[in-house]
């Protein structure tokens, strides 16, 4: 009986540790806003953001984000919810930010 109980507790511990997810405060990702995109082309402009070692671009922040990127000191560490943009003419590195806050 003690062996079964020990095995059961061991498996529960392994599942608990293995299933632990990093707490981002309910946000999908962490990232860093790197600065403005100063290039002049059809799909250029906006801002660069680094998420999970991949640099993306975005055009705007949600209206309720209270960020002033014009006067920010970069990089700015953030937590955010985002999705790939549906702009078919632009590269797949352009995203739309749904929700964001400073980290």
HELIX and SHEET records of a PDB file:
HELIX    1   1 UNK A    2  UNK A   18  1                                  17    
HELIX    2   2 UNK A   63  UNK A   65  5                                   3    
HELIX    3   3 UNK A   69  UNK A   71  5                                   3    
SHEET    1   A 6 UNK A  29  UNK A  36  0                                        
SHEET    2   A 6 UNK A  47  UNK A  51 -1                                        
SHEET    3   A 6 UNK A  54  UNK A  58 -1                                        
SHEET    4   A 6 UNK A  94  UNK A 102  1                                        
SHEET    5   A 6 UNK A  76  UNK A  84 -1                                        
SHEET    6   A 6 UNK A  29  UNK A  36 -1                                        
END                                                                             
